[in-house]
């Protein structure tokens, strides 16, 4: 007899798609230079030729550094070209972005109620391995969130509410260096679900107030060494 209402599947799929967050970045005027949607191999080649930085090409529904390829300025490897060709032939459109160095990744978390109101729950750092694969979240109660990131987060939450989504939402963001300029990218992608970051924040209820803690997902070889 247990039942629960949820937002429509169509809305959930739409707002979790990286193409949606890309469109929202464009709308808010905060997209990285040279970022664009790619729907053909010719467009992929043109994007690489026009971008003076290293780059990444992403599947719109990929997670944790999966379903993506990376490359150096002006160069496309055979494996990257083959991957792009397969995905495009499967009728996917892809996301092309410059590769930002010296990144500090974090996520902002909100709760949207069924009446369209939202509240800020908190933020935490994203922990990744050298390959960019997600490995956990670090919660630092004393860390200061940049006001521009929080302002953007409220705008994103409001947009999701207008689209008909309600429930938990995490917004991935980062600061880093592109060329000789430092960027704050307050919207990388949207996780309209109960994410690991949200669970990490929830652990604060069982930990002494003010303590830092880490939600960690080790690699298989690391986990085998844990007592």
Secondary structure, DSSP 8 states (H G I E B T S, - for coil): --------HHHHHHHHSHHHHHHHHHHHT---TT-EEE-SHHHHHHHHHH--S-EEEEETT--TT-SEEEE-TT---HHHHHHHHHHHHTT--EEEEE--EEEEEEEEEEEE-TTS-EEEEEEEEEEE-TT--EEEEEE-TT----HHHHHHHHHHHHHHHHHT--EEEEEEEEEEEETTEEEEEEEEEEE-S--HHHHHHHGGGGS-TT--EEEE---HHHHTT--
